[in-house]
Amino acid sequence: MVKELYNWEQLRAYGIVALNNILESNEKINLENFIRELDTLQSLYGKEGITGLAKRHLNNIKK
């Protein structure tokens, strides 16, 4: 796996999406599940696209 550099907004976005995915799957929230979900997101979403997805998740919560 190639090492990439992420800015804070991108890192935060990956975290938001990972946590949202865990909550939607009704899995127990723990560090192991969070890391597993976070690792899968890197190959699914690019750095540019993840911020928009995270914003959509946050907007859905606010509604």
C-alpha positions in Angstrom: 0.0 0.0 0.0 1.3 3.4 -1.0 1.7 5.9 1.8 -0.3 9.1 1.3 -0.5 12.3 3.1 -3.8 13.6 4.3 -4.8 17.0 5.6 -7.0 17.4 8.7 -10.2 17.8 6.8 -9.7 14.5 4.9 -8.7 12.7 8.1 -11.7 13.9 9.9 -13.9 13.0 6.9 -12.6 9.4 6.9 -13.3 9.2 10.6 -16.9 10.5 10.2 -17.7 8.1 7.4 -16.2 5.1 9.3 -18.1 5.9 12.5 -21.3 6.4 10.5 -20.9 3.0 8.8 -20.4 1.3 12.1 -23.5 3.0 13.6 -25.6 2.0 10.5 -24.5 -1.6 10.8 -25.4 -1.7 14.5 -22.0 -3.1 15.3 -20.4 -2.4 18.7 -18.4 0.7 18.6 -14.8 -0.1 19.6 -11.4 0.6 18.4 -11.0 -2.7 16.5 -14.2 -2.1 14.5 -13.3 1.5 13.9 -9.9 0.7 12.5 -11.2 -2.1 10.3 -13.8 0.2 8.8 -11.3 3.0 8.4 -8.9 0.8 6.6 -11.5 -0.3 4.1 -12.5 3.3 3.3 -9.0 4.2 2.0 -9.4 1.8 -0.9 -13.0 2.7 -1.6 -12.9 6.5 -1.5 -10.2 8.9 -2.7 -9.0 11.9 -0.7 -11.0 14.3 -2.7 -14.3 12.4 -2.6 -14.4 11.5 1.1 -15.0 15.1 2.3 -18.2 15.4 0.3 -19.5 12.1 1.5 -18.7 13.1 5.1 -20.6 16.4 4.6 -23.6 14.5 3.3 -23.6 12.2 6.4 -23.4 15.2 8.7 -26.2 17.0 6.8 -28.4 13.9 7.2 -27.8 14.0 11.0 -28.8 17.6 11.2 -32.1 17.0 9.5 
